[in-house]
Amino acid sequence: MNADSVLVITEPGKISFLPLENQDLQPNEVRIRTLYSGISAGTEMTAYRGTNVYTQKEWDPTRKLFLPGVKPSMAYPLVGWGYEEVGEILEIGKDVSRVKSGDIVGGTWGHKSWHIETEVIASDRLIPKNLDPILGIFTHIGPIALNGVLDANIHIGENVVIFGLGVVGQIAARLAKLSGARVIGVDLYDKRLNLAKQNEAVDFAINPKEGSPAEIIKDLTANRGADVVIEASGSTTALHEAIRSAAYSSRVVVLGFIQGGAETLYLGDEFHHNRIQLICSQIGGIAPELSSRWDRIRLIRTILDLQENGAIDLGHLITHKVPFDRAEEAYKLLDEKPEEALLVVLDFLNEA
């Protein structure tokens, strides 16, 4: 593999690399050498598996509609996927003054050896010097979870249920605890449940294999149900059970990226009879009532500040580090053994 390379999803299930062409810096730009890059087990894996809606339909940004039967918005090969990166500034443009060589920057530039960014964007995403650089990979996935918690509108003393304790669910659970909630975690994998309990992200853990989460949650809440539920698994089966778990006239935040249809979602059942509110949470936007105070940069800085002051520990979510040139193994691990892998990180410092 070329020393300077970019990862390519050639077709569903196949990984390759292309040389990264040299590019000169503009006066207001910096060159960042990638140190680590996390693989998203949610959205990114939909591209790897070929289920992402953008690979199936065309997105019309003007009308905000997906159009079937036309050219997909994203066609294979997909070059430069990835949005959990951190790197070191190697070179700065002649007009750059807010950052310097050696600074560590988090961002969303894909799985590639280096990246050119503007000074403004880089300066907003500087990683505190007392943080391990690898924690910079959470400058995007962390805000996704935080945005979901803001959408959940959690109050002190409420019962909050998190369906799906992957990376986003684990972070959301910890943030819900910081918001003063009693948190119940639901996941099919005992390793994830145990990790959440060990790190005090949840007060109670439920594996659906051992019984109906909704019925257990009703028992735990004196038959009231959860004040708010966050669905972070992307499963319509889990979404249906999340709706069943919610208290009358309460809300379910749909944070997971659901693929395909919804044969196991029965909207005529508890959703209809219990007046449940479904709220979509997506990092492309912030709740209108919060948007005058919150933006993407504040989400990023909040996640970094919480890590810096020790309020949350996200390093324990990294279960595997794989050399960049062995990325295919990393994708297969996430695809074939999700019970073993939580956050898999590509290591650009130690290639095989």
C-alpha positions in Angstrom: 0.0 0.0 0.0 1.2 3.5 -0.9 2.5 5.4 2.2 0.0 8.2 1.5 -3.3 6.5 0.9 -7.1 6.8 1.1 -9.4 3.9 1.9 -12.0 2.9 -0.7 -15.2 0.8 -0.3 -14.9 -0.7 -3.8 -18.2 -2.4 -3.6 -20.3 -3.8 -0.7 -18.0 -6.0 1.5 -14.8 -5.1 -0.3 -12.0 -2.6 0.8 -9.1 -1.3 -1.2 -6.7 1.7 -1.2 -5.9 4.5 -3.6 -2.8 6.8 -3.6 -3.5 10.1 -2.0 -2.5 12.8 -4.5 -0.3 15.7 -3.3 -2.0 19.0 -2.8 -0.6 22.4 -2.1 -1.7 24.5 0.9 -3.7 27.7 0.5 -2.6 30.6 2.8 -5.4 29.9 5.3 -5.1 26.1 5.4 -3.3 23.4 7.4 -2.1 19.9 6.6 -3.1 17.3 9.2 -1.4 13.9 9.5 -4.0 11.4 10.5 -3.1 9.5 13.8 -6.3 7.5 14.3 -9.6 7.0 12.6 -12.6 5.2 14.1 -15.0 3.1 12.0 -18.6 3.9 12.6 -20.5 0.6 13.3 -23.7 2.3 12.3 -23.8 4.7 9.3 -20.5 3.7 7.9 -21.2 0.0 8.0 -24.4 0.6 6.0 -22.2 1.8 3.2 -19.9 -1.2 3.6 -23.0 -3.6 3.5 -24.7 -1.8 0.7 -27.8 -0.9 2.6 -27.3 2.9 2.9 -30.2 4.8 1.3 -27.8 7.1 -0.6 -26.5 4.0 -2.5 -30.1 3.0 -3.4 -31.8 6.3 -4.2 -31.1 9.9 -5.3 -31.3 12.6 -2.7 -32.9 15.8 -4.0 -31.5 18.5 -1.6 -33.9 21.2 -2.9 -37.1 19.3 -2.2 -35.5 17.2 0.5 -36.8 13.9 -1.0 -35.2 10.6 -1.8 -36.1 9.6 -5.4 -36.3 5.9 -6.3 -35.5 4.6 -9.7 -32.9 7.2 -10.6 -29.1 7.4 -10.3 -28.1 6.9 -6.6 -26.5 9.9 -4.9 -23.5 7.7 -3.9 -22.2 5.1 -6.3 -19.4 2.6 -5.7 -16.5 2.9 -5.3 -16.9 5.1 -2.3 -13.7 7.0 -1.7 -12.7 8.5 1.7 -15.6 7.3 4.0 -15.1 7.9 7.7 -16.0 10.6 10.2 -14.1 9.9 13.4 -10.6 11.2 12.8 -7.9 12.8 14.8 -4.5 14.0 13.6 -1.5 16.3 14.1 -0.9 19.5 12.2 2.2 19.1 10.1 2.2 22.2 8.0 0.5 25.6 8.1 -0.3 28.2 5.5 1.4 31.6 5.5 -1.6 33.4 6.9 -2.4 30.9 9.7 -2.1 32.2 13.2 -4.7 30.5 15.4 -3.0 27.0 15.3 0.5 25.7 15.0 2.4 22.7 13.9 2.2 19.9 16.5 -1.4 20.8 17.5 -3.8 17.9 17.7 -7.1 18.3 15.8 -10.3 16.2 15.7 -12.5 16.1 12.7 -14.4 14.2 9.9 -12.1 13.8 7.0 -12.3 10.1 6.2 -9.8 7.2 6.4 -6.8 8.7 4.7 -3.2 9.4 5.6 -3.5 13.2 5.7 -6.0 16.0 5.2 -6.1 19.7 4.4 -8.4 21.8 6.4 -9.0 25.5 6.9 -7.6 27.3 10.0 -11.0 28.2 11.2 -12.3 24.6 11.3 -9.1 23.2 12.7 -9.0 25.8 15.5 -12.5 25.0 16.6 -11.6 21.3 16.9 -8.3 21.5 18.9 -7.9 18.6 21.3 -6.9 19.7 24.9 -3.2 19.0 25.5 -4.0 16.9 28.6 -6.2 14.5 26.7 -4.8 11.3 25.0 -4.9 12.2 21.2 -6.9 9.1 20.4 -9.9 10.6 22.3 -10.2 13.2 19.5 -12.0 10.6 17.4 -15.1 11.4 19.5 -15.5 14.9 18.2 -18.3 13.7 15.9 -19.7 10.5 17.3 -19.9 12.2 20.8 -22.0 15.1 19.5 -24.3 12.7 17.8 -25.1 11.1 21.2 -25.2 14.6 22.9 -27.6 15.9 20.3 -29.9 12.9 20.9 -29.9 13.6 24.7 -30.7 17.2 24.0 -33.6 16.1 21.8 -34.7 13.8 24.7 -35.3 16.8 27.0 -34.4 14.8 30.1 -35.3 16.0 33.6 -33.8 15.1 37.0 -35.4 12.0 38.5 -36.8 10.6 35.2 -36.5 7.1 34.0 -34.6 7.0 30.7 -34.2 3.8 28.6 -31.5 3.4 26.0 -32.1 0.7 23.4 -28.8 -0.3 21.8 -25.6 0.1 23.7 -23.2 0.5 20.9 -20.9 3.5 20.9 -23.6 6.1 20.5 -25.9 4.3 23.0 -23.1 4.0 25.6 -22.3 7.7 25.3 -26.0 8.7 25.4 -26.5 6.6 28.5 -23.6 8.3 30.3 -24.9 11.7 29.3 -28.4 10.8 30.5 -26.9 9.9 33.9 -25.2 13.3 34.0 -28.6 14.8 33.4 -29.9 13.3 36.6 -31.9 10.4 35.2 -32.1 6.8 36.3 -30.9 5.0 33.2 -31.9 1.5 32.0 -29.9 0.0 29.2 -31.2 -2.6 26.7 -29.0 -4.7 24.4 -28.7 -8.2 22.9 -25.0 -8.5 23.9 -24.1 -9.1 27.5 -20.6 -7.7 26.9 -22.1 -4.3 26.1 -24.5 -4.5 29.1 -21.7 -5.4 31.4 -19.5 -2.6 30.1 -22.2 0.0 30.7 -22.7 -1.3 34.2 -19.0 -1.3 35.0 -18.7 2.3 33.9 -21.8 3.4 35.7 -23.5 4.4 32.5 -26.7 2.5 33.4 -28.5 1.6 36.7 -30.2 -1.4 35.3 -29.4 -3.7 32.3 -31.8 -5.8 30.2 -31.1 -8.4 27.6 -34.2 -9.0 25.4 -33.3 -12.6 25.2 -34.3 -13.0 28.8 -37.7 -11.4 28.5 -39.7 -8.5 27.2 -37.9 -5.2 28.0 -41.2 -3.3 27.9 -42.7 -5.6 30.6 -39.6 -5.4 32.7 -39.5 -1.6 32.4 -43.1 -1.3 33.4 -42.3 -3.4 36.5 -39.3 -1.2 37.4 -41.4 2.0 37.1 -44.6 1.0 39.0 -46.3 0.3 35.7 -45.8 3.9 34.5 -43.2 3.2 31.8 -40.1 5.2 30.8 -40.3 9.0 30.8 -38.2 9.0 27.7 -36.7 6.3 25.5 -33.7 6.7 23.2 -33.6 4.1 20.4 -29.9 3.9 19.3 -29.7 0.5 17.7 -31.3 1.2 14.3 -33.5 -1.8 14.6 -37.3 -1.5 13.9 -37.9 -4.4 16.3 -36.1 -2.4 19.0 -38.0 0.7 18.0 -41.3 -1.1 18.5 -40.2 -2.4 21.9 -39.0 1.1 22.8 -42.5 2.5 22.0 -44.0 -0.2 24.2 -41.6 0.8 27.0 -42.6 4.4 27.0 -45.1 6.0 29.5 -48.4 7.3 28.3 -48.0 10.5 26.3 -44.2 10.4 26.5 -41.6 10.4 23.8 -39.2 8.1 22.0 -36.1 9.6 20.4 -35.1 7.8 17.2 -31.4 8.2 17.1 -30.4 5.0 15.2 -30.1 4.9 11.4 -32.8 2.5 10.5 -32.3 0.6 7.2 -35.0 -0.8 4.9 -38.6 -1.4 5.8 -40.3 -1.8 9.1 -42.2 -5.1 9.2 -41.8 -5.5 13.0 -43.1 -1.9 13.8 -46.8 -2.0 14.6 -48.0 1.6 14.8 -51.5 0.5 15.6 -50.5 -0.9 19.0 -49.0 1.1 21.9 -47.9 4.0 19.6 -51.5 4.7 18.7 -53.1 3.9 22.1 -50.6 5.6 24.3 -50.1 8.8 22.4 -46.4 8.3 22.0 -44.4 11.1 20.4 -41.6 10.0 18.0 -38.7 12.4 17.7 -36.1 12.1 15.0 -32.6 13.0 16.1 -30.0 13.6 13.4 -26.7 15.4 13.7 -27.5 17.5 10.6 -29.8 19.6 12.7 -30.4 20.8 16.3 -33.9 21.2 17.9 -35.3 24.6 16.8 -35.9 25.7 20.4 -32.2 25.1 21.2 -30.6 26.3 17.9 -30.1 29.9 19.1 -27.8 28.6 21.8 -26.5 25.3 20.5 -24.6 24.6 17.3 -22.1 21.9 16.1 -19.1 23.6 17.6 -20.8 23.8 21.1 -21.6 20.1 20.8 -18.0 19.3 20.0 -16.5 21.5 22.7 -18.9 20.1 25.3 -17.8 16.5 24.6 -14.2 17.6 24.8 -14.8 19.5 28.0 -16.6 16.6 29.6 -13.7 14.3 28.8 -11.1 16.8 29.9 -12.7 17.3 33.4 -13.3 13.6 33.9 -17.1 13.7 33.7 -17.1 11.0 31.0 -14.5 8.4 30.1 -14.8 7.4 26.4 -11.5 5.6 26.0 -13.0 2.4 27.4 -15.3 2.2 24.3 -12.3 1.5 22.1 -12.1 -2.3 21.9 -9.7 -2.8 19.0 -6.9 -0.9 17.3 -6.0 -2.2 13.8 -3.2 -0.9 11.5 -4.6 1.2 8.7 -3.3 -1.1 6.0 -5.2 -4.0 7.6 -8.5 -2.1 7.5 -10.3 -4.9 5.7 -9.9 -7.0 8.8 -11.4 -4.2 10.9 -14.5 -4.0 8.7 -15.0 -7.7 8.8 -14.7 -7.8 12.5 -17.5 -5.2 12.9 -19.6 -6.9 10.3 -19.3 -10.5 11.4 -18.6 -10.3 15.1 -20.5 -7.3 16.5 -20.7 -9.0 19.9 -16.9 -8.8 20.2 -16.2 -5.3 18.8 -17.6 -2.0 20.0 -15.4 0.8 18.6 -12.7 -0.4 16.1 -10.0 2.2 15.4 -7.6 2.3 12.5 -4.1 3.1 13.7 -2.0 5.2 11.3 1.1 5.2 13.5 1.6 1.4 13.6 0.9 -0.1 10.2 1.7 -3.7 9.6 
